[in-house]
Every structure is written in C-alpha cells, then in structure tokens.
Amino acid sequence: MNFTPRKAEDDSKSAKIIQYDSVTKYMAKDLITFRPEQDIYEVIDLMLKHKISGAPVLDASGKLIGLLSEKDCLRVMIASAYHNEPVGTRHVADYMTINVAVITPDKDVLDVANMFLNSNYRRFPVVENGKLLGQVSRRDILRAAKDLRTNTWKS
C-alpha cells in the first residue's frame, strides 16, 4: 500500500500549506549503542535488560556502521544449533545489519510515517554527515500523529 497524503489543502483560491514537525522533535536522543567488537551474548543480555528491540552500532569515531536487531540476534541461536558454531566467540559485527536505511534530520514526520508504511523497518537512525543524532521508531511517529490530531485535525 502506498499512501502519500497531500501536504496542502485547497480551502479557497489559495492553497494553505500544512507544515509538519521535523522528525528531530520526536526522535530518541539518549540511545544505547553497541560496538562491533562487543560479544554478542553480552549485547543480547543488554537488550533484554533494557527492554529494547535493537540499537545502532557505532565505530570508535561515533560513525554509524550498522544496526543490531532482535531478528539479527536470533541468528545466533540458528548458527549455534544448525551450524555447530562455538558459543561465546561471536561479536556484534558477525550479526549486525550493515545496509542500514537512515534518515536525515530534515525529514518531517509525514515523510517518515510514509517510509514506515512502505517498509518492514521498526526504526530509522537519524544521521547527519555520518554521525548518529538519534533514532526514530514507529511509536515515536505515533506520538507525532497524536499531537497532529490534537493540533490540526478538525472534529
């Protein structure tokens, strides 16, 4: 389904443009992040402890190099059970997704909502010049939709 709402309303002779909030207003900024050399089991423990479903992976300079999700971590179990890989010798770099879909801080919440509708992603890192600024999730965009409803929609 490709749903792209109009960003303009034509009430009379002139169009009234609706400005949507920047994604930066709703993104999470204080993120748990991982390093590629971290032990995968240590990271799984952290994800369970902090009740997160994934996190960005950064190199030593803070550049985003990947994303590790619950789904990526399930491959640990498969690798161990089906491929007889040794337990305790694997790192985040062995399982992380390296082709990460990112967004820039100039995106508005409507753009990002449409991106979520047209993908299976649950989160998008917000990146500027290779540096991670934050992360926006589906839930963050739902909060934006609630705010939009209370501020702009007519009853």
N, CA, C and O of each residue as an XYZ file, in Angstrom:
620
protein
N       0.846     -1.164      0.000
C       0.000      0.000      0.000
C       0.893      1.229      0.000
O       1.788      1.357      0.835
N       0.653      2.105     -0.913
C       1.414      3.345     -0.975
C       0.447      4.493     -0.720
O      -0.359      4.849     -1.580
N       0.539      5.054      0.454
C      -0.355      6.129      0.854
C       0.472      7.374      1.091
O       1.259      7.431      2.036
N       0.302      8.359      0.252
C       1.010      9.618      0.413
C      -0.025     10.729      0.517
O      -0.553     11.189     -0.496
N      -0.316     11.160      1.747
C      -1.309     12.225      1.920
C      -0.831     13.529      1.310
O       0.369     13.791      1.222
N      -1.772     14.326      0.899
C      -1.437     15.651      0.384
C      -0.947     16.526      1.520
O      -1.446     16.444      2.642
N       0.015     17.348      1.226
C       0.538     18.269      2.231
C      -0.113     19.637      2.117
O       0.236     20.549      2.867
N      -1.023     19.792      1.221
C      -1.675     21.087      1.045
C      -3.179     20.894      0.984
O      -3.666     19.893      0.458
N      -3.897     21.839      1.516
C      -5.350     21.835      1.454
C      -5.774     23.046      0.647
O      -5.219     24.130      0.826
N      -6.746     22.884     -0.237
C      -7.224     23.991     -1.049
C      -8.614     24.381     -0.564
O      -9.618     23.887     -1.076
N      -8.670     25.274      0.430
C      -9.937     25.706      1.006
C     -10.615     26.761      0.141
O     -11.843     26.842      0.112
N      -9.850     27.547     -0.543
C     -10.413     28.607     -1.385
C      -9.530     28.776     -2.605
O      -9.057     27.794     -3.177
N      -9.305     30.031     -3.009
C      -8.486     30.285     -4.191
C      -7.007     30.027     -3.946
O      -6.283     29.676     -4.878
N      -6.545     30.194     -2.714
C      -5.133     29.972     -2.414
C      -4.972     28.723     -1.550
O      -5.813     28.429     -0.701
N      -3.906     28.009     -1.773
C      -3.640     26.783     -1.023
C      -3.026     27.126      0.330
O      -2.159     27.993      0.438
N      -3.492     26.432      1.345
C      -2.950     26.579      2.695
C      -1.995     25.406      2.926
O      -2.424     24.252      2.915
N      -0.726     25.684      3.131
C       0.279     24.645      3.302
C       0.362     24.264      4.782
O       0.474     25.125      5.654
N       0.304     22.966      5.042
C       0.457     22.459      6.411
C       1.924     22.112      6.616
O       2.502     21.354      5.838
N       2.514     22.659      7.648
C       3.889     22.351      7.992
C       3.885     21.246      9.046
O       3.273     21.388     10.104
N       4.564     20.163      8.749
C       4.660     19.054      9.692
C       5.956     19.178     10.472
O       6.959     19.678      9.963
N       5.923     18.715     11.715
C       7.098     18.792     12.581
C       8.252     17.966     12.024
O       8.056     16.950     11.357
N       9.443     18.431     12.317
C      10.651     17.685     11.966
C      10.701     16.411     12.789
O      10.212     16.362     13.918
N      11.286     15.403     12.218
C      11.442     14.133     12.916
C      12.308     14.297     14.170
O      12.199     13.501     15.103
N      13.159     15.312     14.197
C      14.040     15.526     15.349
C      13.264     15.858     16.624
O      13.769     15.662     17.730
N      12.043     16.358     16.469
C      11.215     16.664     17.644
C      10.802     15.385     18.381
O      10.573     15.414     19.590
N      10.709     14.282     17.669
C      10.195     13.042     18.242
C      11.241     11.941     18.390
O      10.966     10.921     19.022
N      12.416     12.122     17.833
C      13.416     11.056     17.884
C      13.997     10.897     19.288
O      14.060     11.851     20.062
N      14.412      9.692     19.592
C      15.120      9.407     20.833
C      16.573      9.834     20.643
O      17.183      9.553     19.611
N      17.116     10.511     21.641
C      18.484     11.024     21.519
C      19.463     10.309     22.447
O      20.643     10.177     22.120
N      18.993      9.859     23.572
C      19.864      9.193     24.551
C      19.764      7.688     24.304
O      19.008      6.983     24.973
N      20.539      7.213     23.334
C      20.415      5.831     22.878
C      21.449      4.905     23.492
O      22.569      5.306     23.809
N      21.044      3.670     23.648
C      22.003      2.609     23.916
C      22.580      2.243     22.562
O      21.837      2.000     21.612
N      23.885      2.203     22.471
C      24.546      1.838     21.220
C      25.523      0.700     21.494
O      25.930      0.459     22.630
N      25.879      0.017     20.424
C      26.816     -1.097     20.530
C      28.038     -0.825     19.674
O      28.029      0.032     18.791
N      29.091     -1.579     19.961
C      30.319     -1.532     19.175
C      30.468     -2.857     18.434
O      29.998     -3.883     18.927
N      31.095     -2.867     17.286
C      31.178     -4.106     16.500
C      31.957     -5.224     17.188
O      31.712     -6.401     16.921
N      32.885     -4.873     18.064
C      33.703     -5.898     18.717
C      33.078     -6.461     19.995
O      33.644     -7.367     20.606
N      31.924     -5.938     20.404
C      31.269     -6.452     21.615
C      30.819     -7.896     21.423
O      30.414     -8.301     20.333
N      30.899     -8.649     22.493
C      30.426    -10.033     22.498
C      28.914    -10.050     22.268
O      28.181     -9.303     22.915
N      28.454    -10.883     21.367
C      27.037    -10.899     21.008
C      26.154    -11.307     22.187
O      25.035    -10.810     22.317
N      26.631    -12.191     23.034
C      25.821    -12.610     24.182
C      25.705    -11.497     25.217
O      24.661    -11.350     25.853
N      26.760    -10.720     25.390
C      26.716     -9.547     26.269
C      25.656     -8.554     25.765
O      24.892     -7.992     26.550
N      25.627     -8.355     24.460
C      24.689     -7.424     23.852
C      23.253     -7.937     23.972
O      22.340     -7.155     24.238
N      23.047     -9.230     23.781
C      21.702     -9.801     23.950
C      21.226     -9.574     25.382
O      20.068     -9.219     25.603
N      22.114     -9.778     26.353
C      21.759     -9.517     27.760
C      21.361     -8.058     27.964
O      20.391     -7.772     28.665
N      22.104     -7.136     27.356
C      21.788     -5.704     27.474
C      20.428     -5.383     26.840
O      19.650     -4.606     27.393
N      20.150     -5.976     25.696
C      18.868     -5.734     25.032
C      17.710     -6.220     25.906
O      16.688     -5.544     26.028
N      17.877     -7.379     26.501
C      16.827     -7.907     27.380
C      16.691     -7.059     28.649
O      15.578     -6.759     29.080
N      17.810     -6.679     29.238
C      17.800     -5.872     30.458
C      17.114     -4.524     30.239
O      16.328     -4.078     31.075
N      17.416     -3.879     29.114
C      16.883     -2.540     28.842
C      15.579     -2.557     28.043
O      15.020     -1.508     27.721
N      15.108     -3.758     27.732
C      13.829     -3.936     27.019
C      13.810     -3.162     25.709
O      12.859     -2.439     25.411
N      14.880     -3.325     24.929
C      14.955     -2.698     23.605
C      14.981     -3.794     22.548
O      15.424     -4.913     22.807
N      14.506     -3.463     21.368
C      14.440     -4.455     20.300
C      15.568     -4.302     19.287
O      15.622     -5.037     18.301
N      16.451     -3.370     19.520
C      17.580     -3.170     18.638
C      18.276     -1.868     18.960
O      17.776     -1.044     19.725
N      19.457     -1.698     18.352
C      20.225     -0.483     18.616
C      21.256     -0.270     17.520
O      21.671     -1.216     16.851
N      21.668      0.982     17.342
C      22.705      1.295     16.350
C      24.065      0.751     16.792
O      24.341      0.611     17.984
N      24.897      0.451     15.807
C      26.272      0.013     16.044
C      27.181      1.119     15.514
O      27.084      1.521     14.355
N      28.070      1.603     16.390
C      28.960      2.720     16.048
C      30.414      2.280     16.090
O      30.795      1.431     16.895
N      31.226      2.870     15.211
C      32.660      2.618     15.279
C      33.288      3.521     16.342
O      32.579      4.268     17.015
N      34.592      3.457     16.495
C      35.290      4.210     17.542
C      35.126      5.719     17.406
O      35.207      6.443     18.398
N      34.897      6.199     16.182
C      34.743      7.639     15.982
C      33.286      8.099     16.100
O      32.997      9.283     15.928
N      32.372      7.175     16.389
C      30.963      7.530     16.542
C      30.167      7.465     15.260
O      29.010      7.883     15.225
N      30.771      6.945     14.203
C      30.085      6.827     12.914
C      29.193      5.581     12.927
O      29.595      4.521     13.407
N      27.985      5.728     12.395
C      27.055      4.611     12.294
C      27.573      3.622     11.262
O      27.802      3.982     10.107
N      27.759      2.360     11.684
C      28.246      1.335     10.750
C      27.284      0.159     10.628
O      27.491     -0.730      9.802
N      26.240      0.151     11.440
C      25.292     -0.951     11.362
C      24.172     -0.797     12.365
O      24.086      0.187     13.099
N      23.318     -1.805     12.371
C      22.187     -1.853     13.291
C      22.040     -3.295     13.735
O      22.159     -4.211     12.922
N      21.789     -3.500     14.992
C      21.577     -4.850     15.513
C      20.162     -4.929     16.059
O      19.780     -4.136     16.920
N      19.389     -5.875     15.567
C      18.004     -6.044     15.986
C      17.810     -7.404     16.650
O      18.701     -8.253     16.629
N      16.635     -7.595     17.237
C      16.295     -8.897     17.803
C      16.386     -9.975     16.730
O      16.883    -11.074     16.979
N      15.911     -9.655     15.559
C      15.937    -10.620     14.456
C      17.374    -11.027     14.132
O      17.653    -12.205     13.913
N      18.280    -10.059     14.102
C      19.692    -10.377     13.869
C      20.214    -11.323     14.947
O      20.971    -12.251     14.659
N      19.807    -11.079     16.178
C      20.283    -11.888     17.297
C      19.731    -13.314     17.271
O      20.360    -14.227     17.806
N      18.591    -13.511     16.672
C      18.051    -14.872     16.551
C      18.959    -15.756     15.699
O      18.958    -16.979     15.842
N      19.726    -15.134     14.820
C      20.667    -15.904     14.003
C      21.766    -16.540     14.848
O      22.392    -17.507     14.413
N      22.011    -16.014     16.048
C      22.991    -16.601     16.962
C      22.560    -18.018     17.319
O      23.367    -18.947     17.292
N      21.289    -18.172     17.652
C      20.760    -19.476     18.034
C      20.822    -20.454     16.853
O      21.204    -21.612     17.022
N      20.450    -19.990     15.679
C      20.464    -20.836     14.493
C      21.888    -21.266     14.154
O      22.133    -22.434     13.850
N      22.824    -20.321     14.206
C      24.224    -20.628     13.898
C      24.777    -21.669     14.860
O      25.520    -22.563     14.454
N      24.423    -21.556     16.113
C      24.908    -22.490     17.116
C      24.279    -23.867     16.946
O      24.976    -24.881     16.989
N      22.962    -23.905     16.751
C      22.250    -25.182     16.683
C      22.455    -25.915     15.357
O      22.708    -27.119     15.347
N      22.348    -25.200     14.254
C      22.394    -25.854     12.950
C      23.784    -25.940     12.329
O      24.071    -26.851     11.553
N      24.635    -24.994     12.672
C      25.952    -24.955     12.039
C      27.075    -25.299     13.011
O      28.254    -25.218     12.666
N      26.698    -25.685     14.231
C      27.638    -26.118     15.255
C      28.759    -25.104     15.487
O      29.912    -25.471     15.715
N      28.390    -23.810     15.423
C      29.377    -22.778     15.698
C      29.602    -22.689     17.200
O      28.659    -22.836     17.978
N      30.832    -22.453     17.613
C      31.114    -22.395     19.054
C      30.419    -21.223     19.733
O      30.293    -20.135     19.172
N      29.979    -21.476     20.943
C      29.310    -20.451     21.733
C      30.367    -19.560     22.376
O      31.399    -20.043     22.841
N      30.101    -18.251     22.397
C      30.985    -17.327     23.108
C      32.127    -16.771     22.296
O      33.003    -16.109     22.851
N      32.149    -17.017     20.995
C      33.252    -16.483     20.191
C      32.755    -15.520     19.119
O      33.508    -15.167     18.213
N      31.525    -15.100     19.207
C      30.937    -14.244     18.181
C      30.760    -12.829     18.697
O      30.616    -12.582     19.894
N      30.778    -11.910     17.743
C      30.700    -10.490     18.070
C      29.544     -9.835     17.319
O      28.968    -10.423     16.403
N      29.219     -8.623     17.717
C      28.154     -7.857     17.079
C      28.386     -7.765     15.572
O      27.442     -7.904     14.795
N      29.619     -7.535     15.153
C      29.947     -7.393     13.733
C      29.551     -8.626     12.921
O      29.294     -8.516     11.723
N      29.501     -9.794     13.556
C      29.147    -11.027     12.854
C      27.658    -11.118     12.540
O      27.258    -11.910     11.687
N      26.832    -10.324     13.212
C      25.380    -10.455     13.076
C      24.657     -9.171     12.680
O      23.514     -9.228     12.227
N      25.289     -8.035     12.839
C      24.605     -6.764     12.592
C      24.251     -6.594     11.113
O      24.892     -7.168     10.233
N      23.238     -5.810     10.870
C      22.859     -5.417      9.521
C      23.722     -4.221      9.139
O      23.779     -3.231      9.867
N      24.393     -4.318      7.995
C      25.287     -3.217      7.617
C      24.655     -2.260      6.608
O      25.058     -1.100      6.526
N      23.688     -2.720      5.853
C      22.993     -1.843      4.909
C      21.783     -1.248      5.624
O      20.670     -1.765      5.525
N      22.016     -0.177      6.329
C      21.007      0.423      7.196
C      20.296      1.562      6.472
O      20.928      2.454      5.906
N      18.972      1.508      6.504
C      18.182      2.621      5.975
C      18.188      3.726      7.020
O      17.758      3.510      8.153
N      18.664      4.887      6.656
C      18.751      6.017      7.580
C      17.929      7.180      7.046
O      17.547      7.211      5.876
N      17.669      8.126      7.923
C      17.012      9.366      7.515
C      17.851     10.536      7.993
O      18.676     10.408      8.898
N      17.625     11.660      7.374
C      18.332     12.880      7.745
C      17.402     13.750      8.588
O      16.184     13.579      8.535
N      17.956     14.675      9.360
C      17.130     15.483     10.260
C      16.169     16.433      9.551
O      15.301     17.014     10.201
N      16.301     16.605      8.244
C      15.380     17.485      7.525
C      14.052     16.806      7.176
O      13.147     17.465      6.663
N      13.920     15.524      7.440
C      12.663     14.811      7.171
C      11.602     15.251      8.170
O      11.891     15.504      9.339
N      10.366     15.338      7.683
C       9.282     15.630      8.620
C       8.562     14.330      8.978
O       8.789     13.292      8.357
N       7.701     14.399      9.976
C       7.052     13.192     10.488
C       6.163     12.516      9.448
O       5.987     11.299      9.487
N       5.606     13.282      8.530
C       4.778     12.696      7.478
C       5.636     11.866      6.519
O       5.237     10.774      6.116
N       6.800     12.379      6.159
C       7.725     11.625      5.306
C       8.096     10.294      5.960
O       8.099      9.247      5.312
N       8.404     10.356      7.236
C       8.843      9.157      7.949
C       7.679      8.183      8.143
O       7.876      6.972      8.047
N       6.491      8.679      8.409
C       5.324      7.803      8.518
C       5.131      7.032      7.217
O       4.843      5.835      7.235
N       5.288      7.711      6.107
C       5.152      7.056      4.802
C       6.259      6.017      4.598
O       6.010      4.956      4.027
N       7.472      6.312      5.057
C       8.566      5.350      4.955
C       8.256      4.094      5.764
O       8.525      2.982      5.310
N       7.693      4.265      6.957
C       7.321      3.105      7.774
C       6.217      2.291      7.099
O       6.249      1.060      7.126
N       5.248      2.970      6.498
C       4.165      2.261      5.823
C       4.646      1.435      4.637
O       4.030      0.427      4.292
N       5.724      1.850      4.022
C       6.219      1.179      2.819
C       7.455      0.321      3.067
O       8.189     -0.003      2.134
N       7.683     -0.045      4.326
C       8.822     -0.913      4.644
C       8.468     -1.769      5.860
O       7.427     -1.585      6.491
N       9.355     -2.701      6.166
C       9.187     -3.523      7.362
C      10.035     -3.015      8.528
O      10.081     -3.646      9.584
N      10.696     -1.892      8.341
C      11.567     -1.360      9.389
C      10.753     -0.905     10.596
O       9.631     -0.418     10.463
N      11.345     -1.076     11.773
C      10.708     -0.639     13.014
C      11.330      0.642     13.547
O      10.771      1.302     14.423
N      12.507      0.986     13.000
C      13.221      2.176     13.454
C      14.118      2.668     12.341
O      14.551      1.900     11.482
N      14.392      3.964     12.370
C      15.344      4.569     11.435
C      16.326      5.403     12.246
O      15.907      6.267     13.016
N      17.625      5.160     12.090
C      18.596      6.066     12.683
C      18.522      7.420     11.965
O      18.327      7.480     10.751
N      18.679      8.486     12.725
C      18.725      9.829     12.161
C      20.198     10.218     12.117
O      20.866     10.302     13.148
N      20.694     10.455     10.896
C      22.126     10.633     10.684
C      22.381     11.913      9.892
O      21.654     12.251      8.958
N      23.443     12.613     10.302
C      23.889     13.792      9.565
C      25.401     13.728      9.434
O      26.115     13.642     10.433
N      25.881     13.769      8.215
C      27.320     13.661      7.925
C      27.949     12.419      8.551
O      29.069     12.471      9.058
N      27.223     11.307      8.511
C      27.733     10.047      9.040
C      27.596      9.880     10.540
O      27.794      8.781     11.059
N      27.263     10.943     11.240
C      27.149     10.893     12.706
C      25.710     10.634     13.124
O      24.777     11.207     12.562
N      25.543      9.778     14.099
C      24.230      9.442     14.631
C      23.722     10.566     15.526
O      24.379     10.937     16.499
N      22.554     11.106     15.196
C      21.929     12.150     16.010
C      20.872     11.569     16.946
O      20.639     12.089     18.037
N      20.246     10.498     16.509
C      19.176      9.887     17.279
C      18.558      8.770     16.472
O      19.116      8.303     15.479
N      17.390      8.355     16.925
C      16.677      7.267     16.266
C      15.189      7.518     16.399
O      14.725      7.968     17.447
N      14.441      7.233     15.352
C      13.003      7.401     15.394
C      12.356      6.040     15.139
O      12.755      5.305     14.235
N      11.369      5.726     15.941
C      10.673      4.441     15.836
C       9.239      4.663     15.373
O       8.762      5.795     15.291
N       8.579      3.582     15.079
C       7.162      3.665     14.724
C       6.376      4.320     15.854
O       5.489      5.136     15.605
N       6.693      3.971     17.073
C       5.990      4.529     18.228
C       6.190      6.039     18.324
O       5.258      6.766     18.668
N       7.391      6.512     18.024
C       7.653      7.956     18.025
C       6.748      8.666     17.021
O       6.222      9.741     17.308
N       6.570      8.075     15.859
C       5.726      8.673     14.832
C       4.256      8.601     15.233
O       3.474      9.479     14.869
N       3.873      7.572     15.974
C       2.501      7.522     16.504
C       2.252      8.670     17.475
O       1.167      9.250     17.496
N       3.264      8.996     18.281
C       3.128     10.155     19.175
C       2.955     11.434     18.363
O       2.175     12.311     18.735
N       3.680     11.536     17.259
C       3.544     12.705     16.384
C       2.141     12.763     15.793
O       1.562     13.844     15.680
N       1.592     11.617     15.416
C       0.236     11.575     14.856
C      -0.783     12.025     15.892
O      -1.737     12.731     15.566
N      -0.582     11.622     17.125
C      -1.492     12.048     18.197
C      -1.405     13.563     18.381
O      -2.430     14.231     18.509
N      -0.205     14.098     18.393
C      -0.024     15.542     18.526
C      -0.628     16.279     17.336
O      -1.235     17.336     17.507
N      -0.471     15.741     16.155
C      -1.014     16.345     14.953
C      -2.540     16.405     15.035
O      -3.158     17.405     14.671
N      -3.117     15.337     15.510
C      -4.582     15.274     15.635
C      -5.098     16.338     16.589
O      -6.100     16.994     16.307
N      -4.423     16.512     17.708
C      -4.898     17.480     18.690
C      -4.638     18.924     18.268
O      -5.272     19.850     18.776
N      -3.690     19.112     17.326
C      -3.340     20.472     16.922
C      -3.946     20.933     15.597
O      -4.158     22.130     15.400
N      -4.227     20.000     14.690
C      -4.617     20.438     13.351
C      -5.889     19.817     12.805
O      -6.555     20.438     11.976
N      -6.249     18.632     13.229
C      -7.405     17.979     12.633
C      -8.687     18.568     13.165
O      -8.785     18.920     14.340
N      -9.670     18.673     12.291
C     -10.978     19.187     12.695
C     -11.853     18.033     13.153
O     -11.795     16.939     12.591
N     -12.647     18.276     14.154
C     -13.532     17.230     14.675
C     -14.803     17.153     13.879
O     -15.668     16.328     14.175
